[in-house]
Amino acid sequence: MPKLVLSSALARWLSGDGGAVGASRECRLDVVGTTLAGALDSLFRQHPGLRGYVLDEHGRIRHHVAVFIDGDSIRSKSDLDVSLNEGSEVYIMQALSGG
């Protein structure tokens, strides 16, 4: 089963019984899926509020979100039909900015 790792900036938006959990560190989740799209669907079924932070209105990875599969950056933010292995680790991080 693939493992999905959310950076702390995204993990804080995971939904708990009372809303956002507010995690202060990265979060590791087991997900079901043989592709990146399937793994993300599994994540969003568990945490629907997270979808808007990761995907845009067209279903593409947002421009300020980076996704790595087994240490390699995905090539396309619109083609999520990337195969995952049973032990794949998918790392999702959100760029932060400000001053």
N, C-alpha and C positions, 0 to 999 in steps of 0.2 A: 504494500500500500504506500503510495507516495506521501511524503511529508511536506507540508507547506509551512514556511517560516515567514512570519510577518515582522517587520521592523517595529520598534516601539511606537513610532509615529503612526503606524496603521493599527497596531494591536490595541491602542487605546480606544478604538472605535468598535471593537468587538462587542456585540450585544450580550448582556447578561439578563437576568430576570428583571432588573430594574432599569435597564437602559445601557448606556456605555459602561464598560468595565473600567476603563481608565488605566490600562496596563502601563507600567513604567519601564518595561523591558520587552525584548522580542518575545514572540509567542510561537510555539511549535504545535501544529495540528496535523493529525492524520486525516487524509482526504481520500475519497474514492474517485478514480478516473484514470484512463489510459492516455489521455491527452491533457494539455494545459487547459483547454476549454472545459473539459470534464471536471478537472480538479477545481477550477474556479467556480463552476456551477455547484459543486459539492460544498464549497466554502460559503457561497452566497445563499444556499438553502439553509445553512446553519446560522448565518449572520447576514441577513438581507440588507441591513443598513450599510454594510461595507462596500456593496457593489458600486455606489456612486463615487467612492474614494479611489477605486481601482480602475473602473471602466468609464469611458465617456458615453454620451447618448447614442453613439453608433456601435457600442460594444467593443471598442478598441481600448487597449491599455492607454491610460492618460499619459500625456507627454511628460509629466513630472514624476511618473512612476517607473521604476526599473524592475525588471524581472530576470532572474538568473535561474537556470536549470542545471543542477550539478556543477555549479561554478561558472557556467557560460551564459553570457547575456543573450536573450532571445533576439533573433534577427529582425522580426517584424512585430510591430505593436498591433497589427490588424489581423494577422494570420495566427490564430491561437490553436491551430490543429497540429501542435508540436507533440510528438510521442513522448510519453513518460514511461520509465521502467518501474518495476515493483518497488525498488528502493530509492527512486529519484527524490532529490530534495529541491524544492522550488522556493526560492527566496524572493520576497516581494518587499521593496522599499520605496518610500516616498521621499522625494527631494524636499529639503527644507530651505527656506530663504527668509530673509528679513534683515533687520539691522539694529 
